[in-house]
Amino acid sequence: MKIRKIEWRNFSSYGNKKQTLAFNENASLVQIVGENGAGKSTISQVIAFALYGKVDGKKLGEIPNRINGHAWVYIEFENNGKIITVERGLEPSLFSLSIDGIPYDQAGSGNVQNYLIDDLIGIPYYVFNNTISLSINDFKSFIKMSPQDKRAIVDKIFGFHILNQMRETLKNETKRIKEKLDTLNGNLASTIRGLEKSNSEMETLIARMEEESADESVKLNESLESFKKLQNLHSIRVESFKLDESSLKNLFIESNNSLIQNGADISELERRLKLYESEKCPTCEGSLDGEFHEHLKSALMADKETKKWELAEIELTIGDLESKESDLLKIKSEIMEKGRKIEDRIRDILFQLKQLSDKKKGAQIESLKKIVDAFETDRDKFNEEIFRTNEKNSWIKTLDGILGEKGVKQMAIKTILPSLNSEIMDLLSLLHLEYQVIFDEEFKATICHMGMEIPISTLSTGEMKKVDFVVLIAIMKLMKLKFSSVNLLFLDELFSSVDPDGVASILRILQKNSREMGLNIFVVNHAPMPHEIFDYKLDIKKTNNFSSINVEEF
């Protein structure tokens, strides 16, 4: 989202005269000065209302000018090569969206607004208010934010919200699978009860036949009993095999996770080693060929070789596991074949027992056998479906783990954090703050002074404001990687409680980052600041109850 122009009238303290503010195609640093109530902060409110249809801390009825009413705003911005214009008004209500000059309308303003935010702006309102347009006195300090608020901003900046949507889909699928498993297990339990009852009736009938055919029946039943015991032993072996199979699967998952982590560690070491190729620090352009850096480079190379050795060990382990998996598949085939032979033999014995009875008894057994066979078919069918459903459920759980906080996200954050923490350290140094601010993988900040961790509450108001500023600039740099076309940073009352040296340092940082990130940075202040560091000054005055803007280029 690259803002090109905003226009407004009858917005808060501004009157019916249309105000126009065109954004510089190149980066610029702009100071906005004026007395309290002159309408300095209104500029950011105009942008927020034009894009999102709302303003923090204001009801819609409080937006129009108290004398004239009829608030109106217009914004023009560029996104993916398209020119988007939005026009809004209050008293009367107005909302229109055009893309490359073609009006967009899709069944109601709610749908249009959602499309505007999700597909054209791409930045939620809470992210806009805490990174792009903010009042230093009112915004939520990123360091002091709750983990949930931090995660919401980080997820959106780096696209993790897509993973969250995928996890939500998996969650719904897991719920559906659970319901299916409950139904299948219920059907299986009913089938097993029917099978047990039919088997019991058949065994009772066979017992009567044994009395009539004693010798032959005894031998057959002894054989039947032996095979049933063998079947029980086989069942025990099957359960043992399942445990071995599950254990191997868990080892596969652990080894693959280790492989991914090791690869990420090697990539990070290679990134750090690459800094030494130019033999100059990319930040301060200092030489990197000193004894300290040679020692550090050697340590990094040693770590890389160790990681490569560990990677080779993991790959060997995975190869060994694959070999074991192949062996297990052979054993599984043998177990299943043996199980089928045992069941076939039991059926054969039962068939021979049936032959011992007269036609009437044979017909009775045959009838029961058909019932038993039907139950067994249903049982096997339910067991097979339960097995496949459990396998799918297991796969979904594994995928959920990969998409979760400890999976892909954690790997991505591990890659991001060194750059973020390094940028924060460099900016703190430029502000002459003898603190270290380090974010961990949960984006929890640790603040140290002279090597010792200190509570955040021990920082003065001015120091906290400087730290918040540093973190904001570092996050904006990361944000520009995801939203490269963003060209606005609005800072309201940035310098309250900041000492003169801090003001000068912050201005230099803003000037530098305005150029580097291609940002139009607006700095709101009560009093004029040194004009030589700024490109423009917006002098806002209120005359006869109406505000107006005078633009001065330096």
N, C-alpha and C positions, 0 to 999 in steps of 0.2 A: 504494500500500500504506500504509494508515493503521492503525498498531498501537493497539489499544484496551486490551488486558490481557495480562499474562503470569503464569503460576503455575508453581511447581516445588517439588520436594522430593527429598531424597537426591541432590542434584546437587553434586558436589565436596565442599566443606566444609559444605554445608547438610544438616540432618538430616531426619527423617521429618515434621516439622511443615511443613505447606504454607505456602509464601511466596506472597503475592499482591502484584502491582504494577500498579495501574490507571493508564493514561496520561491525563493531563489533556486534556479536549476542546479547551481553548485552549492556546496556547503557554505553556511554563514553562521556567524555568532551575533545574536541580536539582543540588545538590552531593552527592557520595557520599564519605563520610569513613570512615576506619577504619585500623587498623594493618595492617602487612604480613601477608598470609595470612588476613585476616579474611573475604575473599570479595567484595571490591568488584568486581573484574574479572569475577567469575562471572556477574553480571547480563547483560553483553553476550554471554557465552558461552551462556547460556540462550537468548537470542533467536536467536543464530546456529544453535544446534542445533535449536531448534524449527522454524526456517524451512528450513534446508538439510541437517539431519541430520549435521552435522560441526562440529568446532571446530578452528581453526588451532592447531597445536602440540600437539594432544592426540590420542592414539588413543582409539577408542570405549571400550575397556576401562578407560581412566583417568578417565572421566567420573563413574561412580557413586560415591557416598560409600563410603570404604574400610571403614567399620564396618557400615553398613546395606545397601549395594548398592541395587538397585531404583530407579535414577534415573528420574524422571518429569518431563515438562514439558508445558505447555499454553500455546498462544498464540491470541489472537483478534484478527483485523485486518479492515479494511474495504477493498474494492477494487471500483470501478465500481458502488457501491450494494449489493454483496453482502457478507454477513458470512461470513468464512472462519475456521474453527477447525482447528487442528492439534494432535494429541496424540501424543507420542512417549515411548517408554520403553526402558530397557536393563536386562537381567537381571530379568525377561524382556523380550524384544524386543517393541516396540509401535509402530505407525505408523498413524494414521487421519486422514483429511481429510474435513471436512464443509463444504458450501456452503449457507448459509441453513438449517442444521439437517438437510440431507439428506446422508447418507454418500456419498462419491465413491470408487468402486473401479473400476479399469480394468486388468484382467489384470496384476497384480503391482505391488509397491511401486515398482519402477523407473519404470514408466510414470506412476504417481501422482506421484512426486517430480518428474519432468520437467514434468508438467502444472502442478504447484504453482509451480515456478520460472519456467517460460516464460510461462504464461498468467495466473497469479494474482499472483505477486510481481513478475515482469517485470524483476528486477534480478539479474544473475549474482552468484555468491558473491564473485568477486574484486573486483567493483565495490562490493559491500556492505562488504567488509573494508577498502577503501581510500578510502571516501568517507563512509559512514554510521556504521560502528562500527570504531573503530581505537584502537590503543595508540600514542601519540606516539613511544614509544621503539622500537617494533617495525615500524610500518607503513612501506611503501615511499614515500619522498618523491616526489611527482609530478614535481618538477623533476629528480630524479636517475634517474627510471625510464627504462628502455630505450624507444626509439621504438615498439617493438611493444607493450609494456605500456600506454604512453600511448594508442596508437591503439585498443587493445581497449576501454579505458574510455571514450574519447571517442566511438567508434563506437556503443557501447551507449547512452550518455547521450543522444545526438542522433539515434538511430535509423539510423545509417549501416550497422549490421549487416544491415539489409534490403537495402541496395545491394550489400553483399558477397555475400549469398545470390544476388542476381540475377546478379552477375558470375560466381559459381560455375556457375550454370545456363548462362550464355553460354559459359563455358570448356568445359563438357561438349558443348555444341552445336558449338563450333568443332572439337573433337576428332572428333565424328561427321562433320562436313563434310569434314575433312581425309581421313578414311578413304574417304568417298564420292568425293572428287576423285582420290585415288590409284587407285581402281577405274575411274573414268571415263577417266582419262588412259591407264591400261593398255589399256582397251578401244579407245580412240581410236587409240593407237599400233598395235595389232594390225590395226584396220580400215584404217589408212593403208598399212600394209605390204601387205595384201591388195589394196588399190586400186592401189598402185604396181605390184604384180606383174601384175594384170589389165590395167592400162594398157600395161604393157610388152609383154604378149602381143598385145594388140590393135594396138599400133604395129608390131610385127613382121609381123602379118598384112596390115596396110595397106601396108607397104613392098613386100610381094610383089605386091599389087594394083596398086601404082604402076608396076611394070614392064610390066604388061599394058595399062594405060590411061595411057600416059606423059603425053600433053599435058594431058588433063583432070585427071589425078591430080596433076601438078606444080602446076597452078594452084590446085587445092583445097588441097594441102599448104602451098603458099606462104601462102595465105590463113589456113590453120590456124595456121601458125607466127606470122603477124602477130598473130592474136588471142590466141595463148598469151603472146606478148611483152606485148600489151596487158593481158592478165590479170595478168601479173607486175607490170607498172606499177601496175595497179589495186590489187593486193595491197599494194604499197608505200604507195599513197595511203591505203588502209584503216588500215595501221599508224600512219601519220602522224596520221590523224584520231583514232585511239584515244588517242594522246598528248595531242592538243589537248583531247579530251573529258575525259581524266583530270586535266589541268591545270586545266580549268574547274571540275571537281568539287572539287579541293583548294582553289581560290580561294573557292568557295561555303562550304566548311567553315570556312576561316579567317575569312571575313567574318561568318558567323553566330556564331562564337566571340567575335569582337570585339564584335558587337552585344550578346550576352549580358553580356559583361564590362562594356561601357559602361553598360548598363542597371543593373547592380549598383552601379557607381560612382556613378551619378546618385542611386539610392535611398539610398546611404550619405550623400551630400552633403545630400540633402533631410532625412534623419534628423538630421544634425548641425545644419542650419539651423533645424529645428523647435524646437531647444532655446532659440532666441532669441525665440520667439513670446511666451513668458511673461515675458521680460525678467528672469528670475531663474534662477540656477543650480539645477537640480533636486536637487543634492547638498547644497550649503552655503547655498542661498537668497540668495547674494550677487547684487548687481546685475550685469547683462550689458550695460549701456548705456554703458560707458566707451569711451574712444578705442581701447584695445587690442581690446576685443570688437567695436567697429564695424569696425576694420581687419580682424579675423579673419573677421567675418561677410561683409564685402565680398569678401575673398579666396575664401571658400567659394562665394559667389554667382558670382564670376568663374569659378571652377573648374566650377561647375554649367553656366554658359552655354557654356564651352569644351566640356564633355562633350556638351551638347546639339548643339553644332555638329558635333562629331565623330560623334555618333549620326546626324545628318542626312547627313553625308558617307558613312557606312557604308551607310545605306539607299539612297543614290544609287548606290553601288557595287554593292549587291545587285541594284538594278533594272537596272543596266547588264549585270550578269552574267546576269540572267534573259533579257534581250534577246539576249545572245550565245548563251545556251542554245537559244533559239528558232531562231536562225540555224543553229546546229549541227545541230539536229534536221532542218531542211530539207536541209542538206548531206548528212546521214547518209542521208536518204531517197533523195537523188539518187545517192549512191555505191552504195547497195544496188541501186537500179534499174539503174544502169549495169553493176554486176557481174552481175546476172541476164541482162541483154542480151548481155553478153560470153559467159557460159556457154551461153545459148541459141544464140548464133551458132556457138560451137564444136561444140555438139551437132548443129546443122544441117549443118555442113561434114562432120562425121564420118558423118552419115546419107547425104550425097551420095557420100562415098567408098565407103560400103557398097554403094550402088547400082551401082557400077562392077564389082563382082565378080559371078561367076556364082552360081547358086543355092546351090551347096555352100559357097562362100566367104561368101556373104551370111548363110547360116545360122550359120556359125562366128562371124562378127562379131556377129550378133544375140545369140548365146549369151553371148559375152564382154561385150557391151553390157549385158545384163541383170545379169551379175555386177557390172560396174562401177557400174551404177545402184544396185544393192543396197548396195554398199560406200559409195557417195556418200550415199545416204539415211542409212545408219548413221553415217557421218562427220558429216553435218550434225546428226543427232539428238544425237550425243555432244557436238559443239561447242556446240550450243544449251543442253544440260543443264549443261555445264561453265561456260558464260557465266552462266546463272542461278544456279548454285551459288556461283560467284565473287562475283557481285553480293550474294548473301545473306551470304557471308563478309565482304565489305567493309562491309556494313551492320552486322553484328555487331561488327566491330572499331571502327566509329565509335561504336556504342552503348556498347561496353566503355570507350572513352575518356571518354565523357560520364559514365558511372557510376564511373569510376576516381578515383584520388587527385587528378588534375589537372582533373577535370570538376566535376560537381555538388558533390562534397564540398568542393573547394577554394573554390567560390563561397560555400557555406554557412559554412565556417570563416572566410572573409574577413569575413562579416557578424557572426559571433560574437566574433571576436578583439578588436575595439575595445572592446566592453562588458566582456569579461573583463579586458583589460589596464587599462582605466579603473578597474574595481572594485578590482583589486589595488593600483593606485596610491593610491586613496582609503584603503584599509585600512592600507597601509604608513605613510601620513601619520598616521593615528590612533594607530599604534604608535610614532610618532616615529622611524621608521627612514629614514635618508637614502639610500635605495636606490631604484633603478628595476628592476622585474622585468617583462620584456616577452617574451611568447610569440610565435613566428613561426608561419607556416602549417603547419609540421611539429611544432608544440607544443614546439619547442626553446626553452629559456629563456635569455635574455641578462640578466645582472645588471650594473648600472652604478652607480657611486658618483662623485658630483661630475662627472658627464658622461663618465666613463671606464669602459670595460668591465673588470670584475674577475672572476677565477676564483671559482667557487662555493666552492672549498676554503678561500678566505681568510676566509669567514664563521665567526664563533665558533659554538659549539654552541647558545648561546642565540639568536643572530641567525638561525641556520638554522631553529631551531624556530619562531621568529616568522614567518619567510618561509613555511615549510611551512603554518603555521596560516592565514596570509592567503590562500595559494593554495587551501587546502581550502575556506575560506568562500566564495571567489569561485566555485569549481567547484560547491559546493552550491547557490549561487543559480541557476546555469545548470541544474543537475540538477533543481531544483524546477520549471523550465519544462516539462521532459519528464515528470517523476514528481511531479505537483503534490500528490498526497495523502501523500507521505512525511512523517512527523511525528517522526522520531527522528534525533538526532545524539549519539553516545556517544564521549566523549573521555577516554582513560585516561592518567593521569600527564601532563597537559598542561603543568604549570607547572615541571617539573624543569628546572633550568638557566636559568630565566627570572628576570630581576631583578624586584624588587617593583613598580617603575613599569610594567614590561611586563605583570605579572600584573593590575594594576588596569585597564590599557588593554584587555587581552584580555577581561576579564570584562565591561567595558562593551560591547565589540563583540558578545560572545555574547548579552548581554541584549537589545541592539538587534535583532540578527538572529533571535533566538528569536521575538520579536514579529512582525517583518517576514515571516519565512518560515513561521510557524506550526509551529515545531519544539519538541519537548520535548528540551532539550539536557541531557545528564547529564555532569557534570564530576567525574571521580574524582581525589581528592587524599588524601594521608596526614593532613593537618591541616585543621581547620575553616577556612573562609574567611569574609570579611565577610558576615554573613547578610542585610544589607539589600539586597544586589543579587540574592539568590536568592529563589525562590518556595518551594522545599522543601529539606529536608536529609534524606538517608538515612544514618542513623548505623548502621554495621554493626559488630557485635561478635561475638567468638567466645568462647563459654562452654562449658566441658566438651566441647571438641572439635567443637562444632556452631555454625554461624553463624546469626545472626538479624538482622532489619532493624527499626529503629525509624524511623518516618516523622514528621518534624516540619515543620509548615507555618508559614511566616513571615508 
